[in-house]
Amino acid sequence: MIDEAAIWGALPVPGLVLDGGDRIASVNSAGESFFNASARALLGQPVWDRLYVDAPMEESFRRARENGTPLFVNDVDVGTGDRPPVQCNLQIAPLGEPEGAMILVISPRELAGRLTKSHSVKSAAKSAIGMAEMLAHEIKNPLAGITGAAQLLSMNLGGEDLEFTDLIVAETRRILKLLEQVEQFGNTKPPAMQPVNIHDVLDRARRSALLGFGAHMTIVEDYDPSLPLAHGDPDQLLQVVLNLLKNASEVADPKGGKIRLHTYYEHSFRLRRADGDGQSLPLQVEVIDDGPGLPADLEGDIFDPFVSGRENGTGLGLALVSKIVSDHGGWISVSSVPGRTVFRISLPRAPREPRETS
């Protein structure tokens, strides 16, 4: 007996079932990933409030319903409001029952390219990271010598000359800090996975932030006390949260702002990757700030290395966050408008221990 629900869930491209009023009646796992939202959040929503297509889709749906025949719409830009548009092919077909129901299948054109190129892209990225790590290590040694020489010179100088040596020391230390971040980003050590109480991680990060870079901020806890244990490396996850808190603190008003740490359980959130593998990521952690928001032209690339919306920013903090979350098999996303920026981390649940039998 074929399990139709299993086939629907395993479909590697986003699929939606719409009722006669073009409201979302069902969405598969790939569709949840495409919208970056759970089925529970999508069900009952008017599809054209959540899906933006560069084509007159309402007319296409009307013809498909009237004629009872499928339609194909190729090479159109499709977006969700939370992600940049991607070129897709769309397949539309009436279901017959219930009356007016339609199925919409979204086939991103980039999917095939990702499937064939993912291995070579990963290999190239790994080589580039290894080269950057090697260069960082080699550059640090002469920089340390420059710093030491400048400090020795400053002992016998004064006035304007002393300002110059202080500048040399300050700038070399800044470069050293950047190189340390590059080395950290290139660290390919896998996470030491174990059951983790994510609230303990958040509490450690919160206390550390309030004693240092986030002393001017108000950090509010909004936790789901029933949240089960996550599967991850507590030290690496702590680094993720600290980086997000630091990022929010640096863009906030110097007089202070508010950060909310929010956790909840999303049973149906499942990530389906380009290679077809899927994983349940029910544990949700959000870092929400009331700062100015991300620049609109950077939001889609904010997790890429050396992309930063701040003056003198290195662009490595969020790239490192993305790398660690990816190494955990998780997912990170961001939505941002002035006054509200939300970084959302989705993590796997720790495996249940087998029950002992007597």
C-alpha positions in Angstrom: 0.0 0.0 0.0 1.5 3.3 -1.1 1.5 6.0 1.6 0.5 9.1 -0.2 1.4 11.3 2.8 4.9 10.0 2.7 5.2 10.7 -1.0 4.0 14.2 -0.5 6.4 14.8 2.4 9.3 13.3 0.4 8.8 15.5 -2.7 12.1 17.4 -3.2 10.4 20.6 -4.5 8.0 22.9 -2.7 4.3 21.8 -3.1 1.1 23.5 -2.0 -2.5 22.4 -2.0 -4.9 25.3 -2.3 -8.7 25.4 -1.6 -11.2 27.1 -3.8 -10.4 30.5 -2.3 -6.7 30.2 -3.0 -5.9 29.6 0.7 -3.2 27.2 1.7 -4.7 23.9 2.7 -1.5 21.8 2.8 2.2 22.3 2.3 5.0 19.7 2.1 8.3 19.7 3.9 10.2 21.3 1.0 7.5 24.0 1.0 8.0 24.8 4.6 11.8 25.2 3.9 11.0 27.4 0.9 8.8 29.7 3.0 10.9 29.4 6.1 7.7 28.8 8.0 5.9 25.8 9.5 2.8 24.3 8.0 0.9 25.4 11.1 1.8 29.0 10.3 0.9 28.7 6.6 -2.3 26.8 6.7 -5.4 29.0 6.0 -3.2 31.9 4.7 -4.1 33.4 1.3 -1.4 32.1 -1.0 -0.8 35.5 -2.7 -0.1 37.0 0.7 2.8 34.6 1.1 3.9 34.0 -2.4 5.0 36.7 -4.9 5.2 35.7 -8.6 6.3 37.9 -11.5 3.3 36.8 -13.6 -0.5 37.1 -13.6 -1.1 33.9 -11.6 -4.8 34.7 -10.7 -5.8 34.5 -14.3 -3.8 31.2 -14.8 -5.6 29.7 -11.8 -9.0 30.8 -13.1 -8.3 29.1 -16.5 -7.0 25.9 -14.9 -10.2 25.7 -12.7 -12.6 26.4 -15.5 -11.0 24.0 -18.0 -10.0 21.3 -15.6 -6.5 21.1 -17.1 -3.0 21.6 -15.8 -0.9 24.6 -16.7 2.8 25.2 -16.7 4.4 28.6 -16.1 8.1 28.7 -16.8 11.0 31.0 -16.0 9.2 33.3 -13.5 10.7 35.0 -10.5 9.2 33.7 -7.3 9.7 35.2 -3.8 8.2 34.9 -0.3 8.9 38.4 1.1 11.5 36.8 3.4 13.9 35.8 0.7 15.2 37.2 -2.6 13.2 36.0 -5.6 14.5 33.0 -7.5 13.7 31.8 -11.0 11.3 28.9 -11.0 9.0 26.8 -13.1 5.5 26.4 -11.8 3.1 23.5 -12.3 -0.6 24.1 -11.6 -3.3 21.3 -11.7 -6.9 21.0 -10.4 -7.5 18.3 -7.9 -11.2 17.9 -8.4 -12.1 17.2 -4.8 -12.8 19.2 -2.8 -14.3 21.6 -5.4 -12.0 24.2 -6.6 -8.9 22.7 -5.0 -5.6 23.1 -6.8 -2.1 21.8 -6.5 0.9 24.2 -7.1 4.4 22.8 -7.4 7.3 25.2 -7.4 10.5 24.0 -9.1 13.5 26.4 -8.5 15.7 26.4 -11.5 18.8 26.6 -9.3 18.1 23.2 -7.7 19.6 21.1 -10.4 22.7 23.2 -10.5 23.1 22.9 -6.7 22.7 19.1 -6.9 25.5 18.7 -9.5 27.8 21.4 -8.2 27.5 21.2 -4.5 30.5 18.8 -4.1 32.9 21.0 -6.1 31.7 24.2 -4.4 32.2 22.7 -1.0 35.7 21.5 -2.0 36.6 24.9 -3.4 35.3 26.6 -0.3 37.3 24.3 1.9 40.5 25.0 0.0 39.9 28.7 0.1 39.3 28.6 3.9 42.5 26.5 4.4 44.5 29.0 2.4 43.1 31.9 4.4 43.9 30.1 7.6 47.5 29.4 6.5 48.0 33.1 5.5 46.6 34.3 8.8 49.0 32.1 10.7 52.0 33.4 8.7 51.0 37.0 8.9 50.6 37.0 12.7 54.2 36.4 13.4 55.7 39.5 11.7 52.8 41.6 13.1 53.7 40.6 16.6 57.3 41.8 15.9 56.0 45.1 14.6 53.9 45.6 17.7 56.8 44.8 20.0 59.2 47.1 18.1 56.6 50.0 18.2 56.2 49.5 21.9 60.0 49.7 22.5 60.3 52.8 20.4 57.5 54.5 22.3 59.5 54.2 25.6 61.9 57.0 24.3 59.4 59.2 22.5 56.9 61.8 23.3 54.4 64.2 21.8 53.5 63.6 18.2 56.0 60.8 17.7 54.4 58.9 20.5 51.0 59.2 18.8 52.4 57.6 15.7 53.7 54.5 17.6 50.4 54.3 19.5 48.7 54.2 16.1 51.0 51.4 14.9 50.3 49.3 18.0 46.5 49.9 17.8 46.3 49.1 14.1 48.5 46.0 14.3 46.3 44.7 17.2 43.2 45.3 15.1 44.7 43.3 12.2 45.7 40.5 14.6 42.2 40.4 15.9 40.9 40.1 12.4 43.4 37.3 11.6 42.3 35.4 14.7 38.7 35.6 13.4 39.9 34.2 10.0 41.7 31.3 11.8 38.6 30.7 13.9 36.4 30.7 10.8 38.8 28.2 9.1 38.7 25.8 12.1 37.2 22.6 10.6 37.0 20.8 14.0 33.6 19.1 14.1 31.2 20.0 16.9 31.3 17.6 19.9 27.6 16.7 19.8 25.8 15.9 23.0 22.5 16.6 24.7 22.4 20.4 25.5 20.0 22.4 27.6 19.7 25.4 25.2 18.4 27.6 28.1 21.7 27.1 30.0 23.6 28.2 26.9 21.4 31.3 26.6 21.8 32.2 30.3 25.6 31.9 30.1 25.6 34.1 27.0 23.2 36.6 28.6 25.3 37.0 31.7 28.5 37.4 29.8 27.0 40.0 27.5 25.6 42.1 30.4 29.0 42.1 32.0 30.8 43.3 28.9 29.7 44.5 25.4 26.0 44.4 26.2 26.1 46.3 29.5 24.0 49.1 28.0 21.3 46.7 26.8 18.2 45.1 28.4 18.1 41.4 27.6 14.8 39.8 28.2 14.2 36.0 28.6 11.1 34.5 26.9 11.6 30.8 27.2 9.5 27.7 26.7 10.2 25.8 29.9 9.1 22.5 28.3 11.7 22.7 25.6 13.6 19.3 25.3 17.3 19.0 25.0 19.0 20.1 21.8 21.7 18.0 20.0 24.9 20.1 19.8 28.2 21.4 21.1 27.5 23.7 24.1 30.6 25.7 23.6 30.1 26.3 19.9 26.4 27.1 20.5 27.5 29.6 23.2 29.7 31.3 20.6 26.8 31.5 18.2 24.6 33.3 20.8 27.4 35.6 21.9 28.1 36.6 18.4 24.4 37.4 17.8 24.1 39.3 21.0 27.3 41.3 20.2 26.0 42.1 16.7 22.7 43.4 18.2 24.5 45.4 20.9 26.9 47.1 18.4 24.1 48.4 16.2 21.9 49.5 19.1 21.5 53.1 20.3 24.5 53.8 22.7 22.0 54.7 25.4 20.6 51.2 25.2 18.1 48.9 23.5 16.3 45.7 24.1 17.1 42.2 23.1 14.6 39.3 23.6 15.8 35.7 23.7 12.8 33.6 22.6 12.6 29.8 22.5 9.8 27.6 21.3 9.1 24.2 19.8 8.0 23.9 16.2 7.0 20.2 15.7 6.6 20.4 11.9 9.7 22.4 11.0 11.8 20.1 8.8 14.7 21.2 6.6 15.0 19.5 3.2 18.4 20.2 1.7 19.4 20.3 -2.0 20.8 16.8 -1.9 17.4 15.4 -0.9 18.3 14.7 2.7 15.8 15.9 5.3 16.1 16.5 9.0 13.6 17.6 11.7 14.7 20.8 13.4 12.0 21.5 16.0 13.9 23.6 18.5 13.7 27.3 17.7 15.8 30.0 19.2 15.3 33.6 18.3 17.4 36.6 19.1 15.2 39.7 18.6 16.5 43.3 18.8 14.8 46.7 18.4 17.8 48.2 16.5 17.7 50.0 13.2 17.6 46.8 11.1 19.8 45.4 8.4 20.5 47.4 5.2 18.1 46.1 2.6 20.8 45.5 0.1 22.7 43.2 2.5 20.0 41.1 4.1 20.3 38.3 1.5 24.1 38.1 1.9 24.5 38.9 5.6 25.9 35.4 6.4 28.5 35.5 3.7 32.2 36.1 4.8 33.3 39.8 4.7 29.8 41.2 4.3 29.1 43.7 7.0 26.6 46.6 7.4 28.8 48.4 10.0 31.8 50.7 9.4 35.0 48.8 10.1 33.1 45.6 10.5 34.9 42.4 9.5 31.9 40.5 8.2 33.1 37.3 9.8 31.0 37.2 13.0 27.7 36.2 11.2 29.6 34.0 8.7 31.0 32.1 11.7 27.5 31.8 13.2 26.2 30.4 9.9 29.1 27.9 9.7 28.6 26.6 13.2 24.8 26.2 12.8 25.4 24.4 9.5 27.9 22.1 11.1 25.2 21.2 13.7 22.8 20.3 10.8 20.7 23.3 11.8 19.3 26.3 10.0 19.6 30.0 10.5 17.6 32.8 9.0 17.0 36.5 9.5 14.1 38.9 9.0 14.6 42.6 9.5 12.7 45.8 9.4 13.6 49.0 11.3 12.9 48.4 15.0 12.8 44.6 14.8 15.4 42.2 13.6 15.0 38.5 14.3 17.8 35.9 13.9 16.1 32.5 14.1 18.1 29.3 14.8 16.5 25.9 14.2 18.3 23.0 15.9 17.8 19.2 16.1 16.5 17.6 19.2 18.8 15.3 21.1 18.2 11.6 20.4 16.0 9.9 22.9 17.8 7.4 25.1 16.5 3.9 24.8 14.4 2.8 27.7 15.9 0.1 29.9 14.0 -3.2 29.9 13.9 -5.4 33.0 
